[in-house]
Amino acid sequence: MSHADERRKRPEELRSHQWYGSGVASGLRSFSHRARTRQLGYLPEEHLGKPVIAILNTWSDINPCHVHLRDRAQAVKRGVWQAGGFPLEFPVSTLSETFQKPTPMLYRNLLAMETEELLRSYPVDGAVLMGGCDKSTPALLMGAASAGLPAVFVPAGPMLPGHWRNEVLGSGTDMWKYWDDRRAGVIGDCEMQELESGLARSPGHCMTMGTASTLTAAAEALGVTVPGASSIPAVDSGHDRMAARAGMTIVDLVHRDRRIGDILTADAFEDAVTTVLGLGGSTNAVIHLIAMAGRAGVRLTLDDFDRIARTVPVLANVRPGGQTYLMEDFHFAGGLPGFLSRIPDLLHLDRPTVCHDTLREQIAGAQVHDDDVIRPRDNPVAAEGGVAVLRGNLCPDGAVIKHIAAEPHLLKHTGPAVVFDDYKQMQRTINDPALNITADSVLVLRNAGPKGGPGMPEYGMLPLPDHLLKQGVRDMVRISDARMSGTSYGACVLHIAPESYVGGPLALVRTGDPITLDVENRTLRLDVDDEELERRRAQWTPPPVRYERGYGALYNEQITQADTGCDFEFLARPGTVQDPYAG
């Protein structure tokens, strides 16, 4: 939508004017800022009186999801220049899901802090946020929401589909599948070496409906991207054009003073939840959307997810929740605009986005071009949203399960617990015959939550024992206070709150205890009487502190539980922060 006829900000109305001023009479500091800008090689005509746009780039040589963002930043700059702005690129933390240990979730809030403080402390009028790998999307948007400037998000885009022999592969999803096949003796090392080179064929994030694709779709549903941006393949020329459009858009937003807080409303978050559930998206989106909403001053809870899940069908036939397709198929079937055009009655259509005055206007004319990729309402992948919220004496503050990615016979199940106190113990002993693990057992992992993990790693898709894989078993009920990869699948109950590390009920489970999962009734129960649980609680002692100093110690002191978004308390609390004095 063009807003060229609207009044543009006068130079002195720009936030950056506090730094640059105008003329020698503006003062010593402004003179110094202008002199240092000349040192950078810029002419006065290039930047004075123009919106200064920060491009926050999570590019890194060790992040395959973002390795192309160095080039995309040039397209963003091109758009900013075309619209009359002045772009400045800032490197920020990359949060590589593949390589960063113990988990990038430990550092999501660090990138959020970096984003917020960078935008506040430099002479910028608006921001383009470049990310896409799982935690980078919420981190950038959380920080931008707290900073409060106009902002546009540029998704990194999904990689090309994988290929192996005559099969199309989905990153992550097929990694788990074929690793289990290898453990079961179905395939060997030669096949695995071939898969190693065929699973991930280009820059970009996972092309399944994993956490990355789920959260970039959520960002588009929130209204902070160019329409259709979230599904454009990373190496498609359309991705370059989208980045340039984002650069043009942010300059327009600055002139119109449309800030990110005007976009991130309660209605927008409800629509993002609806989108995530209708896509059969990652369980990780539950934590991240709650945290993002909190930064925008919106209260979003687990109950909101469960309420909305009962009203929205799963329409995206994209793996792992769907059976067949990948993100490139979704894109060419109509992308998110096409998907949203199928559920307009479930959306708040009169709210603004960064490109349009209303979501209604944004999706007007959107179409679906393949009814098997994006299903019609009368032929859904699943009748209800893809995530269920559970309650019970094992998870008084809630837990989640992606039930559409589990074998149906396990959605109502009672079995004896087999308990692992940490992930390393599980790795060492999962194949121990003395544990007597059967297909009916319930695998329990504890001390893997926000504090216990530390950082709540993606340990929740516990591996099945080799002997069961060789018998053809491919799913079991698994319970933990951890997360799982959005590309994964199985009857995995996740995000149990409060976590075991702080004394949550999961800390009291013993091997052999019967546990009942009932997804239809949204319950998870430890079938042990209350008196026995109280005796166990009296015997429980807290685990040792994970960090004695540094960022880890700050994390341990400030992190909240999964049901409230795993934000830092001092960042999530309400309150204002003054802009710095630049004179």
C-alpha positions as CSV (number, residue, x, y, z in Angstrom):
1,M,0.0,0.0,0.0
2,S,1.4,3.4,-1.0
3,H,1.5,6.2,1.6
4,A,3.5,8.6,-0.6
5,D,0.8,11.3,-0.3
6,E,1.0,11.3,3.6
7,R,3.1,13.9,5.4
8,R,6.7,12.9,5.8
9,K,8.6,13.7,9.0
10,R,10.6,16.9,9.0
11,P,14.3,16.3,9.7
12,E,14.1,17.7,13.2
13,E,11.3,15.3,14.0
14,L,13.5,12.2,13.4
15,R,14.9,10.5,16.5
16,S,18.4,10.5,14.8
17,H,18.3,14.3,14.8
18,Q,19.1,14.2,18.5
19,W,22.6,12.9,17.5
20,Y,23.2,14.8,14.3
21,G,21.5,18.1,14.8
22,S,21.9,20.7,12.0
23,G,24.8,23.1,11.6
24,V,27.6,24.2,13.9
25,A,25.2,25.9,16.2
26,S,23.7,22.5,17.2
27,G,26.5,21.8,19.7
28,L,29.7,20.0,20.3
29,R,28.2,16.5,20.5
30,S,26.4,16.9,17.2
31,F,29.5,18.3,15.6
32,S,31.4,15.2,16.8
33,H,28.8,12.8,15.5
34,R,28.8,14.4,12.1
35,A,32.6,14.4,12.0
36,R,32.8,10.7,12.9
37,T,30.2,10.0,10.2
38,R,32.5,11.8,7.7
39,Q,35.3,9.5,9.0
40,L,33.1,6.6,7.9
41,G,33.2,8.0,4.4
42,Y,29.6,9.4,4.2
43,L,28.6,12.7,2.7
44,P,26.2,15.0,4.6
45,E,23.7,14.6,1.7
46,E,23.7,10.8,2.2
47,H,22.3,10.8,5.8
48,L,21.4,14.2,7.2
49,G,17.7,14.7,7.5
50,K,17.0,11.2,6.4
51,P,15.6,8.3,8.5
52,V,18.5,6.2,9.8
53,I,17.6,2.5,9.5
54,A,19.4,-0.1,11.6
55,I,19.8,-3.4,9.8
56,L,20.3,-6.0,12.6
57,N,21.9,-9.0,10.8
58,T,22.3,-12.4,12.4
59,W,24.6,-13.6,9.6
60,S,27.5,-15.9,10.5
61,D,29.9,-18.3,8.9
62,I,28.7,-21.0,11.3
63,N,25.0,-20.6,10.9
64,P,23.8,-22.3,7.7
65,C,20.3,-20.9,8.2
66,H,21.7,-17.4,7.9
67,V,24.8,-17.7,5.8
68,H,23.1,-15.9,2.9
69,L,22.0,-12.9,5.0
70,R,25.2,-11.0,4.3
71,D,23.9,-10.7,0.7
72,R,20.3,-10.1,1.7
73,A,21.4,-7.1,3.8
74,Q,22.6,-5.5,0.6
75,A,19.0,-5.9,-0.9
76,V,17.6,-4.3,2.3
77,K,20.0,-1.4,1.9
78,R,19.0,-1.0,-1.7
79,G,15.3,-0.7,-0.6
80,V,16.2,1.8,2.2
81,W,18.1,4.0,-0.2
82,Q,15.4,3.9,-2.8
83,A,12.9,5.1,-0.2
84,G,15.1,8.0,0.9
85,G,16.5,6.5,4.1
86,F,20.1,5.9,5.3
87,P,20.9,2.2,6.2
88,L,23.4,1.1,8.7
89,E,24.2,-2.6,9.2
90,F,24.8,-4.0,12.7
91,P,26.0,-7.5,13.4
92,V,24.2,-9.2,16.3
93,S,24.3,-12.7,17.8
94,T,23.5,-15.5,15.4
95,L,22.0,-18.3,17.6
96,S,22.8,-21.2,15.3
97,E,20.5,-24.0,16.3
98,T,22.8,-26.6,14.8
99,F,26.0,-25.7,16.5
100,Q,25.4,-23.6,19.7
101,K,25.5,-25.6,22.9
102,P,24.0,-26.4,25.3
103,T,21.2,-24.8,23.4
104,P,20.5,-21.4,21.7
105,M,17.5,-21.2,24.0
106,L,20.0,-20.3,26.7
107,Y,20.9,-17.2,24.6
108,R,17.6,-16.1,23.2
109,N,17.2,-13.5,25.9
110,L,20.8,-12.4,25.4
111,L,20.0,-11.5,21.7
112,A,16.8,-9.9,22.8
113,M,18.8,-7.7,25.3
114,E,21.3,-6.9,22.6
115,T,18.6,-5.9,20.1
116,E,16.8,-3.7,22.6
117,E,19.9,-1.9,23.8
118,L,21.4,-1.5,20.4
119,L,18.3,0.2,19.0
120,R,18.0,2.4,22.1
121,S,21.6,3.5,22.3
122,Y,22.4,4.4,18.6
123,P,21.0,7.2,16.4
124,V,18.4,5.1,14.6
125,D,14.8,5.8,13.6
126,G,13.7,2.3,12.7
127,A,15.0,-1.2,12.3
128,V,15.0,-4.1,9.9
129,L,15.5,-7.4,11.8
130,M,17.1,-10.2,9.8
131,G,16.7,-13.8,11.3
132,G,14.9,-17.0,10.9
133,C,16.8,-19.8,12.7
134,D,14.6,-20.9,15.6
135,K,15.4,-18.6,18.5
136,S,16.5,-15.6,16.4
137,T,12.9,-14.7,15.4
138,P,11.5,-14.3,18.9
139,A,14.7,-12.8,20.2
140,L,14.8,-10.0,17.6
141,L,11.1,-9.3,18.0
142,M,11.2,-9.3,21.8
143,G,14.0,-6.8,21.8
144,A,12.4,-4.6,19.2
145,A,9.1,-4.7,21.1
146,S,10.9,-3.5,24.2
147,A,12.7,-0.8,22.3
148,G,9.5,0.4,20.7
149,L,10.7,1.8,17.3
150,P,9.2,1.1,13.9
151,A,10.5,-2.3,12.8
152,V,10.2,-4.9,9.9
153,F,11.2,-8.5,10.1
154,V,13.0,-10.2,7.2
155,P,12.8,-14.0,7.5
156,A,15.8,-16.0,6.4
157,G,13.6,-18.4,4.3
158,P,13.6,-22.2,4.1
159,M,16.3,-24.1,2.4
160,L,15.7,-26.2,-0.7
161,P,14.2,-29.7,-0.3
162,G,16.6,-32.4,0.4
163,H,17.2,-35.4,-1.9
164,W,18.5,-38.9,-1.5
165,R,18.2,-41.4,-4.3
166,N,14.5,-41.3,-5.3
167,E,13.3,-39.6,-2.0
168,V,12.6,-36.0,-1.1
169,L,14.0,-35.3,2.3
170,G,12.8,-32.9,5.0
171,S,15.6,-31.5,7.2
172,G,15.4,-32.6,10.8
173,T,12.4,-34.8,10.3
174,D,14.2,-37.3,8.0
175,M,17.3,-37.0,10.1
176,W,15.4,-38.5,13.1
177,K,13.7,-41.1,10.9
178,Y,16.9,-42.4,9.2
179,W,19.0,-42.3,12.4
180,D,16.4,-44.6,14.0
181,D,16.5,-46.8,10.8
182,R,20.3,-47.1,11.2
183,R,20.0,-48.0,14.9
184,A,17.4,-50.6,13.9
185,G,19.8,-52.1,11.3
186,V,17.6,-51.1,8.3
187,I,20.3,-49.0,6.6
188,G,24.0,-48.8,7.0
189,D,26.9,-46.4,7.1
190,C,27.1,-46.0,3.3
191,E,23.5,-44.8,3.1
192,M,24.1,-42.5,6.0
193,Q,27.1,-40.9,4.3
194,E,24.9,-40.3,1.2
195,L,22.1,-38.8,3.4
196,E,24.7,-36.5,5.1
197,S,25.2,-34.7,1.7
198,G,21.6,-34.7,0.6
199,L,19.7,-33.6,3.7
200,A,20.5,-29.9,3.6
201,R,21.3,-28.6,0.1
202,S,21.3,-24.8,0.4
203,P,21.4,-21.8,2.7
204,G,18.2,-21.3,4.7
205,H,16.4,-22.8,7.7
206,C,14.6,-26.1,7.9
207,M,12.1,-26.6,5.1
208,T,9.8,-28.6,7.2
209,M,7.2,-27.0,9.5
210,G,9.7,-27.0,12.3
211,T,10.3,-24.2,14.7
212,A,11.9,-21.9,12.2
213,S,9.1,-22.0,9.6
214,T,6.5,-21.9,12.4
215,L,7.9,-18.8,13.9
216,T,8.6,-16.9,10.7
217,A,5.0,-17.7,9.7
218,A,3.9,-16.4,13.1
219,A,5.9,-13.2,12.5
220,E,4.0,-12.8,9.1
221,A,0.7,-13.5,10.8
222,L,1.6,-10.8,13.5
223,G,2.0,-8.4,10.6
224,V,5.6,-7.5,10.9
225,T,6.8,-8.9,7.6
226,V,6.2,-8.1,3.9
227,P,3.2,-10.2,2.8
228,G,4.2,-13.7,1.8
229,A,7.7,-13.3,3.1
230,S,7.9,-16.3,5.5
231,S,7.8,-19.1,3.0
232,I,10.0,-17.7,0.1
233,P,12.9,-20.2,-0.3
234,A,16.2,-18.6,0.9
235,V,17.9,-18.9,-2.5
236,D,14.9,-17.8,-4.6
237,S,15.3,-14.4,-6.4
238,G,12.0,-13.5,-4.8
239,H,13.8,-13.5,-1.4
240,D,16.1,-10.7,-2.7
241,R,13.1,-8.7,-3.8
242,M,11.3,-9.3,-0.5
243,A,14.3,-7.9,1.4
244,A,14.4,-4.8,-0.8
245,R,10.7,-4.3,-0.2
246,A,11.3,-4.6,3.5
247,G,13.9,-1.8,3.3
248,M,11.4,0.5,1.5
249,T,8.7,-0.4,4.0
250,I,10.7,0.6,7.1
251,V,11.4,4.1,5.7
252,D,7.6,4.5,5.2
253,L,6.9,3.3,8.7
254,V,9.3,5.8,10.2
255,H,7.7,8.7,8.3
256,R,4.2,7.5,9.4
257,D,5.4,6.9,13.0
258,R,3.9,3.4,12.9
259,R,5.8,1.7,15.7
260,I,6.1,-2.0,16.3
261,G,3.8,-1.7,19.3
262,D,1.0,-0.5,17.0
263,I,1.3,-3.8,15.2
264,L,1.9,-6.2,18.1
265,T,-1.6,-6.0,19.6
266,A,-3.6,-8.6,21.5
267,D,-5.6,-9.3,18.3
268,A,-2.4,-9.9,16.4
269,F,-1.1,-12.4,18.9
270,E,-4.4,-14.3,18.9
271,D,-4.1,-14.5,15.1
272,A,-0.5,-15.7,15.4
273,V,-1.6,-18.5,17.7
274,T,-4.4,-19.4,15.3
275,T,-1.9,-19.5,12.5
276,V,0.6,-21.7,14.4
277,L,-2.1,-24.2,15.4
278,G,-3.6,-24.3,11.9
279,L,-0.2,-24.9,10.4
280,G,0.4,-27.8,12.7
281,G,3.4,-25.9,13.9
282,S,6.1,-26.4,16.4
283,T,5.5,-26.7,20.2
284,N,8.3,-24.3,20.7
285,A,6.1,-21.5,19.4
286,V,4.0,-21.8,22.6
287,I,7.0,-20.6,24.7
288,H,8.1,-18.0,22.3
289,L,4.8,-16.4,21.5
290,I,4.0,-16.1,25.2
291,A,7.4,-14.3,25.7
292,M,6.9,-12.1,22.7
293,A,3.4,-11.1,23.8
294,G,4.7,-10.2,27.3
295,R,7.2,-7.8,25.8
296,A,4.4,-6.1,23.9
297,G,2.3,-5.8,27.0
298,V,-0.1,-8.5,26.0
299,R,-1.0,-11.3,28.3
300,L,-1.0,-14.6,26.5
301,T,-1.4,-18.0,28.3
302,L,-1.4,-21.7,27.8
303,D,-5.2,-21.6,28.2
304,D,-5.4,-19.3,25.2
305,F,-3.6,-21.9,23.1
306,D,-5.9,-24.6,24.2
307,R,-9.0,-22.5,23.7
308,I,-8.0,-21.5,20.2
309,A,-6.8,-25.0,19.3
310,R,-10.4,-26.3,19.7
311,T,-11.6,-23.8,17.0
312,V,-9.0,-24.1,14.2
313,P,-8.4,-27.1,12.0
314,V,-4.9,-28.0,10.7
315,L,-4.9,-27.2,7.0
316,A,-1.2,-27.3,6.2
317,N,-0.2,-30.7,4.9
318,V,3.5,-30.0,5.6
319,R,5.8,-32.4,7.4
320,P,6.1,-33.4,10.2
321,G,2.5,-32.6,11.2
322,G,1.3,-33.3,7.7
323,Q,2.3,-36.3,5.7
324,T,3.7,-35.1,2.4
325,Y,4.9,-31.6,1.6
326,L,7.7,-29.2,2.4
327,M,7.9,-25.4,2.7
328,E,8.6,-24.8,-1.0
329,D,5.4,-26.6,-1.9
330,F,3.6,-24.5,0.7
331,H,5.0,-21.3,-0.8
332,F,3.9,-22.1,-4.3
333,A,0.5,-23.3,-3.1
334,G,-0.2,-19.8,-1.9
335,G,2.0,-19.3,1.2
336,L,0.7,-17.8,4.3
337,P,-1.6,-15.3,2.5
338,G,-3.3,-18.3,0.8
339,F,-3.5,-20.2,4.1
340,L,-5.0,-17.2,5.9
341,S,-7.6,-16.7,3.1
342,R,-9.0,-20.1,4.2
343,I,-9.7,-19.0,7.8
344,P,-10.8,-15.3,7.6
345,D,-13.6,-15.9,10.1
346,L,-11.0,-17.0,12.7
347,L,-8.9,-13.8,12.3
348,H,-9.0,-10.2,13.4
349,L,-9.1,-8.6,10.0
350,D,-9.2,-4.9,11.0
351,R,-5.9,-4.7,12.7
352,P,-2.8,-3.0,11.0
353,T,0.3,-4.6,9.5
354,V,3.5,-3.0,8.5
355,C,2.4,-2.9,4.8
356,H,-1.4,-2.3,5.1
357,D,-3.9,-0.5,7.2
358,T,-5.7,-3.8,7.8
359,L,-5.0,-7.5,7.6
360,R,-8.2,-7.7,5.5
361,E,-6.6,-5.5,2.9
362,Q,-3.4,-7.5,3.1
363,I,-5.0,-10.9,2.3
364,A,-7.6,-9.6,-0.2
365,G,-7.2,-11.6,-3.4
366,A,-5.0,-14.2,-1.9
367,Q,-5.6,-17.7,-3.4
368,V,-4.6,-21.3,-2.8
369,H,-3.3,-23.1,-5.8
370,D,-3.0,-26.6,-4.5
371,D,-5.8,-28.0,-2.3
372,D,-3.6,-30.9,-1.1
373,V,-0.9,-28.7,0.3
374,I,-3.2,-26.2,1.9
375,R,-6.3,-28.1,2.6
376,P,-9.9,-26.7,2.4
377,R,-11.8,-26.5,5.6
378,D,-13.9,-29.6,4.7
379,N,-10.8,-31.8,4.2
380,P,-8.4,-30.8,7.0
381,V,-5.2,-32.6,8.0
382,A,-6.7,-32.7,11.5
383,A,-10.0,-31.4,12.9
384,E,-8.4,-29.4,15.7
385,G,-5.2,-27.4,16.1
386,G,-2.0,-29.3,16.3
387,V,-1.0,-28.7,19.9
388,A,-2.8,-29.7,23.1
389,V,-2.2,-28.3,26.5
390,L,-2.3,-30.8,29.4
391,R,-2.9,-30.4,33.1
392,G,-2.7,-32.7,36.0
393,N,-0.7,-33.5,39.1
394,L,2.5,-34.0,37.0
395,C,2.1,-30.6,35.4
396,P,0.1,-28.2,37.6
397,D,1.2,-25.2,35.5
398,G,0.8,-27.1,32.2
399,A,2.5,-29.1,29.6
400,V,2.1,-29.4,25.8
401,I,2.0,-32.2,23.2
402,K,2.0,-32.0,19.4
403,H,-0.6,-34.8,19.2
404,I,-1.0,-34.7,15.4
405,A,2.6,-35.9,15.1
406,A,2.1,-38.9,17.5
407,E,0.8,-42.4,16.8
408,P,-2.9,-42.2,17.6
409,H,-3.0,-45.3,19.9
410,L,-0.7,-43.5,22.3
411,L,-2.9,-40.5,22.9
412,K,-4.7,-42.4,25.7
413,H,-2.2,-44.5,27.4
414,T,-1.2,-45.8,30.9
415,G,2.2,-47.3,31.5
416,P,5.0,-47.7,34.0
417,A,7.6,-44.9,34.2
418,V,11.3,-45.4,33.4
419,V,13.0,-42.4,34.9
420,F,16.3,-40.7,33.7
421,D,17.7,-38.0,36.0
422,D,19.5,-36.3,33.1
423,Y,20.2,-36.6,29.4
424,K,23.7,-38.0,29.7
425,Q,22.3,-40.8,32.0
426,M,19.6,-41.5,29.4
427,Q,22.2,-41.8,26.6
428,R,24.4,-44.2,28.6
429,T,21.6,-46.5,29.8
430,I,18.7,-46.4,27.3
431,N,19.7,-49.8,25.9
432,D,20.4,-51.4,29.3
433,P,18.3,-54.7,29.4
434,A,18.0,-54.3,33.1
435,L,15.6,-51.4,32.6
436,N,13.1,-53.8,31.1
437,I,11.7,-51.1,28.7
438,T,8.8,-52.2,26.7
439,A,6.6,-50.4,24.1
440,D,4.1,-49.7,27.0
441,S,6.7,-48.0,29.1
442,V,6.6,-44.2,29.7
443,L,10.1,-42.7,29.3
444,V,10.6,-39.8,31.8
445,L,13.5,-37.3,31.5
446,R,13.9,-34.7,34.2
447,N,16.4,-31.9,35.0
448,A,16.1,-30.7,31.4
449,G,14.0,-27.6,31.9
450,P,14.9,-23.8,31.8
451,K,17.2,-24.0,34.9
452,G,17.9,-27.7,34.9
453,G,18.9,-28.2,31.2
454,P,20.4,-25.6,31.5
455,G,18.4,-23.6,28.9
456,M,15.7,-26.2,28.2
457,P,17.5,-28.0,25.4
458,E,15.6,-30.0,22.7
459,Y,16.0,-33.3,24.5
460,G,12.3,-34.1,24.6
461,M,12.2,-36.5,21.7
462,L,14.0,-39.2,23.7
463,P,15.4,-42.0,21.6
464,L,13.7,-45.4,21.7
465,P,15.8,-48.4,22.8
466,D,17.5,-50.2,20.0
467,H,15.7,-53.5,20.7
468,L,12.3,-51.9,20.3
469,L,13.3,-50.2,17.0
470,K,14.4,-53.6,15.7
471,Q,10.9,-54.9,16.6
472,G,9.4,-52.1,14.4
473,V,8.3,-49.8,17.3
474,R,8.6,-46.2,16.2
475,D,6.8,-44.3,18.9
476,M,6.4,-44.4,22.7
477,V,5.0,-42.0,25.3
478,R,7.9,-39.7,26.4
479,I,7.6,-37.1,29.1
480,S,10.0,-34.3,30.1
481,D,10.5,-30.7,31.2
482,A,12.6,-30.2,28.0
483,R,11.6,-29.0,24.6
484,M,11.8,-30.9,21.3
485,S,12.8,-29.9,17.8
486,G,9.9,-28.6,15.8
487,T,11.1,-31.0,13.0
488,S,10.6,-34.0,15.3
489,Y,7.5,-36.1,15.9
490,G,6.2,-38.7,18.4
491,A,4.1,-38.9,21.6
492,C,6.3,-36.5,23.4
493,V,4.9,-34.5,26.4
494,L,7.0,-31.4,26.8
495,H,7.5,-28.2,28.8
496,I,6.3,-29.7,32.1
497,A,5.9,-26.8,34.5
498,P,7.2,-26.2,37.1
499,E,10.3,-28.1,36.1
500,S,11.9,-30.8,38.2
501,Y,15.1,-28.8,38.9
502,V,13.0,-26.4,41.1
503,G,11.1,-29.2,42.8
504,G,8.2,-29.6,40.4
505,P,6.2,-32.9,40.6
506,L,8.4,-34.5,37.9
507,A,11.2,-34.6,40.5
508,L,9.1,-37.0,42.5
509,V,8.5,-39.7,39.9
510,R,10.1,-43.1,40.4
511,T,10.7,-45.9,38.0
512,G,7.7,-48.2,38.0
513,D,5.1,-45.5,38.8
514,P,2.1,-45.7,36.6
515,I,1.5,-42.5,34.4
516,T,-1.6,-41.8,32.5
517,L,-1.8,-39.6,29.4
518,D,-5.2,-38.7,28.0
519,V,-5.0,-36.1,25.3
520,E,-8.7,-36.0,24.6
521,N,-9.4,-34.9,28.2
522,R,-6.2,-32.8,28.3
523,T,-4.8,-34.6,31.3
524,L,-1.4,-36.0,32.5
525,R,-1.5,-37.8,35.8
526,L,1.0,-39.6,38.0
527,D,-1.0,-42.4,39.6
528,V,0.5,-42.2,43.0
529,D,-1.5,-41.2,46.1
530,D,-0.9,-37.7,47.6
531,E,0.5,-39.0,50.9
532,E,3.3,-40.9,49.1
533,L,4.1,-37.9,47.0
534,E,4.4,-35.8,50.1
535,R,6.8,-38.3,51.7
536,R,8.9,-38.1,48.5
537,R,8.8,-34.3,48.5
538,A,10.1,-34.2,52.1
539,Q,13.1,-36.4,50.9
540,W,13.9,-34.3,47.8
541,T,17.0,-32.1,47.8
542,P,17.7,-29.4,45.2
543,P,20.3,-30.2,42.6
544,P,23.6,-28.3,42.5
545,V,23.7,-24.9,40.9
546,R,24.6,-25.0,37.2
547,Y,26.5,-21.7,37.1
548,E,28.5,-19.9,39.8
549,R,29.2,-16.8,37.7
550,G,28.8,-15.1,34.3
551,Y,25.8,-15.0,32.0
552,G,24.7,-18.4,33.2
553,A,24.4,-17.1,36.7
554,L,22.3,-14.2,35.5
555,Y,20.2,-16.7,33.5
556,N,19.6,-18.9,36.6
557,E,18.6,-16.0,38.7
558,Q,16.2,-14.4,36.3
559,I,14.7,-17.1,34.0
560,T,10.9,-17.8,34.3
561,Q,9.2,-21.1,33.7
562,A,8.0,-22.5,30.4
563,D,4.3,-21.6,31.0
564,T,5.3,-17.9,31.2
565,G,7.7,-17.8,28.2
566,C,11.2,-18.4,29.8
567,D,11.9,-14.6,29.7
568,F,14.1,-12.9,32.2
569,E,12.0,-11.4,35.0
570,F,13.8,-8.0,34.8
571,L,13.1,-7.8,31.1
572,A,9.5,-9.1,31.2
573,R,8.3,-6.8,34.0
574,P,6.3,-3.6,33.0
575,G,8.0,-0.2,33.1
576,T,9.5,2.4,30.8
577,V,13.1,3.1,29.9
578,Q,14.1,6.6,28.8
579,D,15.9,7.3,25.6
580,P,19.5,8.3,26.2
581,Y,20.4,11.9,26.1
582,A,22.5,12.4,22.9
583,G,23.7,16.0,23.5
